Amino acid sequence: MKWFGLIFIFLSSVIVAGEELEVELSSGSTISIDVYVSGGDTLFLYLPSERGFGKGHVSTAQQLALDGYDVWVADLHSSYMMPKYRSSIDRFNIDDLIELVDIAKNKSFKKIFFLTSGRGAQLALKVAYQWQLNNPKLDLLRGHILHSPHLIDGKPDLGRIAKYIGVAKYSNLPIYMLLPQFGTKYFRGEEIAKQLEKGGSSVFIHRFKEVHGGFHMRDAKDLTKIDVQAKDSLSEVYIRAVRLMNTVSISEPLTANKNIQKSSKVIFSEPRLKLYQGKQNIRLKLNTFDDKLVDISKYKGRVILLNFWASWCRPCVKEIPSLVRLQQQFDQNDFKIVTINIGESKEQIVEFMKKVKMELPIMLDADGQAVKDWGVYAYPSSFVLDRKGVIRYAYRGALEWDSQPIINTIRGLL
């Protein structure tokens, strides 16, 4: 186990710009780490999401170092020469990261907090759990700060309750969860927290109103004014989170009687409508864009396509023109497309409609209740109901809705 350039790092009292280190581990792997040094006794171990790191985290890491907190940013995708995709997180070596925690312990850090986002939360929970089992008498690990954690196991079918990865139910460390409003986890905060609390974790939820997902990783030029304000406040938010989690009494980790380190593989299927096998007779009664309260049951007698979307969701926006073209293929007395906007204000939708031609009815799911009722975990998600109101088909993700196979499927229900 060798550290290259370590003496230089620790001779400095504060390094504002991150210094890149190559850490050679006993497995033979080498992990690249950007180190921001303060000389304090608390470390943020920053693990990547499945998409790796942007450059947006740099200013936050610099500020944390100035405020007395060290930050290690582990560039695992480059280290393992791994492309950035959804299942990349499952291919990183847990034992290597456990050894990285051991190295931090030997550098006299007294407290370590994991910091990550998306599917990186799965990796952080696995490393923390196994390290605690290996070191039952040490309290070095003190908590997690998780941006929009993705802890779902596999790819849940629409209309069904998602399963969560096994280690989520064995997490005992306190967790501070940050949820931007324009992100898929915003309305799932309590559901995620309930899973994490099963292992003893105390979970704190911090919601960012009118902020876009991934704001913490992006450059300021790619953010709205409100996003920038949220990003500029992150070092303060992290420090408050640490102080809060430091007040929590941590219980011993539960012992699992099965392998909880593995996650189900996500299988990607062809882009076509799938037979629906979830629950039926789901309520849907929402205000329309024109301030009318409408019950979806009023459309019985027609074939209905329900489309859950948001203007901040790029795949949603991409498929809108094909939805409009699909509607033009049919008489609306026979086939009707109804869209459900998720969590946005009328003003935001009006601004969006100035840029994108949206000639479809819009219902407003302001509080995310319809998302929960209909088992929607990803946007866009769509359901096709027959004339009797029975859900026959569903699809999560974007489609070219006016393709001939889909047109034929709709016609088969008329």
C-alpha positions as CSV (number, residue, x, y, z in Angstrom):
1,M,0.0,0.0,0.0
2,K,1.7,3.2,-1.1
3,W,0.8,6.9,-1.0
4,F,2.4,9.1,-3.6
5,G,2.9,12.7,-2.8
6,L,1.4,12.3,0.7
7,I,4.2,14.2,2.5
8,F,3.5,17.3,0.3
9,I,-0.2,17.2,1.2
10,F,0.2,17.1,4.9
11,L,2.9,19.7,5.1
12,S,0.3,22.2,3.8
13,S,-2.0,23.8,6.3
14,V,-4.8,24.4,3.9
15,I,-5.0,23.4,0.2
16,V,-7.8,25.2,-1.5
17,A,-7.2,23.6,-4.9
18,G,-7.6,19.8,-4.9
19,E,-4.4,17.9,-5.2
20,E,-4.6,14.6,-7.2
21,L,-3.2,11.5,-5.5
22,E,-2.8,8.0,-6.8
23,V,-3.5,5.5,-4.0
24,E,-2.1,2.0,-4.6
25,L,-4.1,-0.7,-2.7
26,S,-3.2,-4.2,-1.6
27,S,-5.5,-5.6,-4.4
28,G,-3.2,-4.0,-7.0
29,S,-5.8,-1.4,-7.9
30,T,-4.9,2.3,-7.9
31,I,-7.6,4.9,-7.0
32,S,-7.3,8.5,-8.1
33,I,-8.3,11.0,-5.4
34,D,-8.6,14.7,-5.4
35,V,-7.7,15.8,-1.9
36,Y,-8.8,19.1,-0.2
37,V,-6.9,19.5,3.1
38,S,-7.9,21.5,6.1
39,G,-5.9,19.8,8.8
40,G,-9.1,19.0,10.8
41,D,-10.2,15.7,12.2
42,T,-13.4,15.3,10.0
43,L,-13.4,13.9,6.5
44,F,-16.0,13.9,3.7
45,L,-15.4,10.8,1.6
46,Y,-17.0,11.8,-1.7
47,L,-18.0,8.9,-3.9
48,P,-19.3,9.3,-7.4
49,S,-22.8,8.7,-8.7
50,E,-23.2,6.3,-11.6
51,R,-22.5,9.3,-13.9
52,G,-19.2,10.1,-12.2
53,F,-18.3,13.6,-11.2
54,G,-18.8,16.9,-13.0
55,K,-16.8,19.9,-12.0
56,G,-19.6,21.5,-10.0
57,H,-18.4,20.0,-6.7
58,V,-15.0,21.7,-6.7
59,S,-16.1,25.1,-5.3
60,T,-18.1,23.3,-2.5
61,A,-15.1,21.1,-1.6
62,Q,-12.8,24.2,-1.6
63,Q,-15.2,26.0,0.8
64,L,-15.4,22.9,3.1
65,A,-11.6,22.8,3.3
66,L,-11.5,26.5,4.2
67,D,-14.1,25.8,6.9
68,G,-12.0,23.0,8.5
69,Y,-13.3,19.9,6.8
70,D,-11.1,17.6,4.7
71,V,-12.6,16.2,1.4
72,W,-11.4,13.2,-0.6
73,V,-13.1,13.0,-4.0
74,A,-12.6,9.4,-5.2
75,D,-12.7,9.3,-9.1
76,L,-13.6,5.6,-9.3
77,H,-14.7,5.6,-12.9
78,S,-11.3,6.7,-14.1
79,S,-9.5,4.6,-11.6
80,Y,-11.2,1.4,-12.8
81,M,-11.4,2.6,-16.4
82,M,-15.1,2.2,-16.2
83,P,-17.6,3.9,-18.5
84,K,-20.3,6.0,-16.8
85,Y,-23.5,4.1,-16.9
86,R,-26.3,2.9,-14.5
87,S,-24.7,-0.4,-13.4
88,S,-21.2,0.9,-13.1
89,I,-21.6,1.4,-9.3
90,D,-22.0,-2.4,-8.9
91,R,-18.6,-3.1,-10.5
92,F,-16.5,-1.1,-8.1
93,N,-14.5,-3.2,-5.6
94,I,-16.0,-2.9,-2.1
95,D,-12.9,-4.2,-0.4
96,D,-10.8,-1.5,-2.1
97,L,-13.1,1.2,-0.6
98,I,-13.0,-0.5,2.8
99,E,-9.3,-0.3,2.6
100,L,-9.5,3.4,1.7
101,V,-11.5,4.0,4.9
102,D,-8.7,2.2,6.8
103,I,-6.2,4.6,5.2
104,A,-8.2,7.6,6.4
105,K,-8.4,6.1,9.9
106,N,-4.6,5.8,9.9
107,K,-4.3,9.5,9.0
108,S,-5.9,10.3,12.3
109,F,-9.3,11.3,11.2
110,K,-11.8,11.0,14.0
111,K,-15.0,11.2,12.0
112,I,-15.8,10.2,8.4
113,F,-19.0,11.1,6.5
114,F,-19.9,9.6,3.1
115,L,-21.0,12.1,0.5
116,T,-22.6,11.0,-2.8
117,S,-25.7,11.0,-5.0
118,G,-27.9,8.8,-7.1
119,R,-26.8,5.2,-7.2
120,G,-23.6,6.2,-5.4
121,A,-25.7,5.9,-2.3
122,Q,-25.8,2.1,-2.8
123,L,-22.1,2.0,-2.8
124,A,-21.7,4.2,0.3
125,L,-24.2,2.1,2.3
126,K,-22.4,-1.2,1.3
127,V,-18.9,0.1,2.2
128,A,-20.1,1.6,5.5
129,Y,-22.0,-1.5,6.5
130,Q,-19.1,-3.9,5.8
131,W,-16.5,-1.6,7.4
132,Q,-18.6,-1.5,10.6
133,L,-18.8,-5.3,10.7
134,N,-15.1,-5.5,10.3
135,N,-14.5,-2.9,13.0
136,P,-17.3,-3.3,15.6
137,K,-15.6,-1.4,18.4
138,L,-14.8,1.8,16.3
139,D,-17.1,4.8,15.8
140,L,-15.2,6.4,12.9
141,L,-18.1,6.3,10.5
142,R,-20.6,8.9,11.5
143,G,-23.2,9.3,8.7
144,H,-24.1,9.8,5.1
145,I,-25.1,12.9,3.1
146,L,-27.0,11.6,0.1
147,H,-28.3,13.7,-2.9
148,S,-31.4,12.1,-4.4
149,P,-30.4,8.5,-3.4
150,H,-31.4,5.8,-5.8
151,L,-31.8,2.7,-3.7
152,I,-34.4,0.8,-5.8
153,D,-33.4,-2.8,-6.6
154,G,-33.7,-3.4,-10.3
155,K,-36.3,-1.8,-12.5
156,P,-39.8,-1.8,-10.9
157,D,-42.9,-2.4,-13.1
158,L,-45.3,0.5,-13.3
159,G,-48.1,0.2,-10.9
160,R,-46.2,-1.9,-8.4
161,I,-44.3,-1.0,-5.2
162,A,-40.6,-0.9,-5.8
163,K,-38.2,-3.2,-4.0
164,Y,-35.2,-1.6,-2.3
165,I,-31.7,-3.0,-2.2
166,G,-31.0,-5.2,0.8
167,V,-28.3,-3.1,2.5
168,A,-30.8,-0.1,2.7
169,K,-32.6,-2.1,5.4
170,Y,-29.4,-2.6,7.4
171,S,-28.2,0.9,7.5
172,N,-27.6,2.1,11.0
173,L,-25.8,5.4,10.5
174,P,-27.6,8.7,10.4
175,I,-28.5,10.0,7.0
176,Y,-29.1,13.5,5.7
177,M,-31.0,13.3,2.4
178,L,-31.1,16.2,0.0
179,L,-34.0,16.3,-2.5
180,P,-34.4,18.9,-5.2
181,Q,-38.0,19.5,-6.3
182,F,-37.3,18.9,-10.0
183,G,-36.0,15.4,-9.5
184,T,-37.5,11.9,-9.4
185,K,-36.9,11.3,-5.7
186,Y,-38.6,14.5,-4.4
187,F,-42.0,12.9,-3.7
188,R,-40.4,9.6,-2.6
189,G,-38.5,11.0,0.4
190,E,-40.6,9.5,3.1
191,E,-40.7,6.1,1.3
192,I,-36.9,6.0,1.1
193,A,-36.6,7.1,4.7
194,K,-38.8,4.3,5.9
195,Q,-36.5,1.7,4.2
196,L,-33.4,3.2,5.8
197,E,-34.9,3.5,9.2
198,K,-35.5,-0.3,9.4
199,G,-31.8,-0.8,10.2
200,G,-31.7,1.9,12.8
201,S,-30.7,5.0,10.7
202,S,-32.0,8.4,11.7
203,V,-33.0,10.1,8.5
204,F,-33.3,13.8,7.9
205,I,-34.9,15.2,4.7
206,H,-33.8,18.5,3.3
207,R,-35.9,19.6,0.3
208,F,-34.8,22.3,-2.2
209,K,-37.8,24.1,-3.7
210,E,-37.7,24.9,-7.4
211,V,-34.2,23.4,-7.7
212,H,-33.2,21.0,-10.4
213,G,-31.7,17.5,-9.9
214,G,-27.9,17.3,-10.2
215,F,-27.5,21.0,-9.3
216,H,-24.6,20.1,-7.0
217,M,-22.5,18.6,-9.8
218,R,-23.0,21.2,-12.5
219,D,-21.2,24.4,-13.5
220,A,-23.0,27.6,-12.7
221,K,-23.5,28.4,-16.4
222,D,-25.8,25.4,-16.6
223,L,-28.0,26.3,-13.7
224,T,-30.9,28.6,-13.0
225,K,-30.5,31.5,-10.5
226,I,-32.3,29.4,-7.8
227,D,-30.1,26.4,-8.6
228,V,-27.0,28.6,-8.1
229,Q,-28.2,29.9,-4.8
230,A,-28.8,26.3,-3.6
231,K,-25.4,25.2,-4.8
232,D,-23.6,28.2,-3.2
233,S,-25.2,27.2,0.2
234,L,-24.1,23.6,0.0
235,S,-21.0,23.8,2.2
236,E,-23.1,25.4,4.9
237,V,-25.8,22.7,4.5
238,Y,-23.2,19.9,4.7
239,I,-21.7,21.4,7.9
240,R,-25.2,21.8,9.5
241,A,-25.9,18.2,8.5
242,V,-22.7,17.0,10.2
243,R,-23.5,18.9,13.4
244,L,-27.0,17.4,13.4
245,M,-25.8,13.8,12.7
246,N,-23.1,14.2,15.4
247,T,-25.9,14.5,18.0
248,V,-27.4,11.1,17.0
249,S,-26.7,8.0,19.0
250,I,-25.7,5.2,16.6
251,S,-26.9,1.7,17.2
252,E,-24.9,-1.4,16.3
253,P,-25.5,-2.6,12.7
254,L,-27.9,-5.5,12.3
255,T,-26.4,-8.8,11.2
256,A,-27.8,-10.1,7.9
257,N,-28.4,-13.8,7.3
258,K,-28.0,-13.3,3.5
259,N,-25.8,-11.6,1.0
260,I,-27.1,-8.0,1.0
261,Q,-24.2,-6.6,-1.1
262,K,-25.7,-7.6,-4.4
263,S,-28.2,-5.7,-6.4
264,S,-30.5,-7.0,-9.2
265,K,-29.3,-6.3,-12.7
266,V,-31.4,-3.8,-14.7
267,I,-32.5,-5.5,-17.9
268,F,-33.3,-3.1,-20.7
269,S,-36.0,-4.1,-23.1
270,E,-37.2,-3.1,-26.5
271,P,-38.9,0.3,-26.8
272,R,-42.5,-0.9,-27.1
273,L,-45.6,-1.0,-25.0
274,K,-45.7,-3.7,-22.4
275,L,-48.6,-5.6,-21.0
276,Y,-49.5,-4.1,-17.6
277,Q,-49.7,-6.4,-14.6
278,G,-50.0,-4.0,-11.7
279,K,-53.0,-2.9,-9.6
280,Q,-56.2,-1.6,-11.3
281,N,-58.9,0.9,-10.5
282,I,-56.4,3.5,-9.4
283,R,-58.0,6.9,-8.6
284,L,-57.0,10.0,-10.5
285,K,-58.8,13.2,-9.7
286,L,-56.8,16.3,-10.3
287,N,-57.2,19.9,-11.3
288,T,-56.6,20.7,-14.9
289,F,-54.5,23.5,-16.3
290,D,-57.8,25.4,-16.7
291,D,-58.6,25.0,-13.0
292,K,-61.3,22.4,-13.4
293,L,-61.4,19.3,-11.1
294,V,-61.5,16.3,-13.4
295,D,-61.9,12.6,-12.5
296,I,-60.3,10.3,-15.0
297,S,-63.4,8.1,-14.8
298,K,-65.2,10.7,-17.0
299,Y,-63.2,9.4,-19.9
300,K,-64.6,5.8,-19.7
301,G,-65.8,4.7,-23.1
302,R,-62.7,6.0,-24.8
303,V,-59.2,4.5,-24.9
304,I,-57.0,6.7,-22.8
305,L,-53.2,7.3,-22.7
306,L,-52.0,8.8,-19.4
307,N,-48.5,10.4,-19.6
308,F,-46.7,11.5,-16.5
309,W,-44.2,14.2,-17.3
310,A,-42.3,17.3,-16.2
311,S,-40.7,20.2,-18.2
312,W,-37.3,19.6,-16.5
313,C,-37.2,16.0,-17.7
314,R,-35.4,15.9,-21.0
315,P,-36.8,12.5,-22.2
316,C,-40.3,13.8,-21.4
317,V,-39.8,16.9,-23.5
318,K,-38.3,14.8,-26.3
319,E,-41.4,12.6,-26.7
320,I,-44.0,15.4,-26.5
321,P,-44.0,16.0,-30.3
322,S,-44.7,12.3,-31.0
323,L,-47.5,12.3,-28.5
324,V,-49.1,15.3,-30.3
325,R,-48.7,13.5,-33.6
326,L,-50.2,10.3,-32.1
327,Q,-53.3,12.2,-31.0
328,Q,-53.7,13.6,-34.5
329,Q,-54.0,10.0,-35.8
330,F,-57.3,9.4,-33.9
331,D,-60.7,11.0,-33.2
332,Q,-60.6,12.3,-29.6
333,N,-64.0,10.8,-29.0
334,D,-62.4,7.4,-29.4
335,F,-58.8,7.9,-28.1
336,K,-57.7,10.6,-25.7
337,I,-54.2,11.5,-24.5
338,V,-54.2,13.1,-21.0
339,T,-50.9,14.3,-19.5
340,I,-50.1,14.7,-15.8
341,N,-47.5,17.3,-14.9
342,I,-45.6,16.4,-11.8
343,G,-45.0,19.1,-9.2
344,E,-44.7,22.2,-11.3
345,S,-46.6,25.5,-11.1
346,K,-48.9,26.8,-13.8
347,E,-46.4,29.7,-14.3
348,Q,-43.6,27.2,-15.0
349,I,-45.7,25.3,-17.4
350,V,-46.7,28.5,-19.3
351,E,-43.1,29.4,-19.7
352,F,-42.4,25.9,-21.0
353,M,-45.3,26.1,-23.5
354,K,-43.8,29.2,-25.0
355,K,-40.9,27.0,-26.2
356,V,-42.6,23.7,-26.9
357,K,-45.9,23.1,-28.7
358,M,-48.0,21.3,-26.1
359,E,-51.5,20.7,-27.6
360,L,-52.6,18.1,-25.1
361,P,-54.8,18.3,-21.9
362,I,-52.7,18.8,-18.7
363,M,-53.6,17.7,-15.2
364,L,-51.6,19.0,-12.3
365,D,-50.1,16.5,-9.7
366,A,-49.0,19.3,-7.5
367,D,-48.1,17.2,-4.4
368,G,-47.0,14.0,-6.1
369,Q,-49.9,11.9,-4.8
370,A,-50.8,10.6,-8.2
371,V,-47.2,9.6,-8.7
372,K,-47.5,7.5,-5.6
373,D,-50.9,6.1,-6.3
374,W,-49.9,5.0,-9.8
375,G,-46.6,3.5,-8.8
376,V,-44.5,5.9,-10.9
377,Y,-40.8,5.9,-10.1
378,A,-39.3,7.4,-13.3
379,Y,-40.3,10.1,-15.7
380,P,-41.8,9.9,-18.2
381,S,-44.2,7.0,-17.5
382,S,-47.3,6.2,-19.4
383,F,-50.4,4.0,-19.1
384,V,-52.9,2.9,-21.8
385,L,-56.5,2.2,-20.5
386,D,-59.1,0.5,-22.6
387,R,-62.7,1.7,-23.0
388,K,-63.7,0.1,-19.7
389,G,-61.0,1.9,-17.8
390,V,-58.8,-1.2,-17.4
391,I,-55.1,-0.5,-17.6
392,R,-53.8,-2.7,-20.5
393,Y,-50.3,-1.4,-21.3
394,A,-47.6,0.7,-19.7
395,Y,-44.2,2.0,-20.4
396,R,-41.5,3.8,-18.3
397,G,-39.3,6.0,-20.4
398,A,-39.6,8.0,-23.6
399,L,-41.1,6.5,-26.8
400,E,-41.7,7.6,-30.4
401,W,-45.5,7.4,-29.8
402,D,-46.5,7.7,-33.4
403,S,-44.6,4.7,-34.6
404,Q,-46.7,2.2,-36.5
405,P,-46.5,-0.6,-33.8
406,I,-47.9,1.7,-31.2
407,I,-50.6,3.0,-33.5
408,N,-51.6,-0.6,-34.2
409,T,-51.7,-1.4,-30.5
410,I,-54.1,1.6,-29.9
411,R,-56.3,0.6,-32.8
412,G,-56.5,-2.9,-31.4
413,L,-58.3,-1.5,-28.3
414,L,-60.8,0.6,-30.2
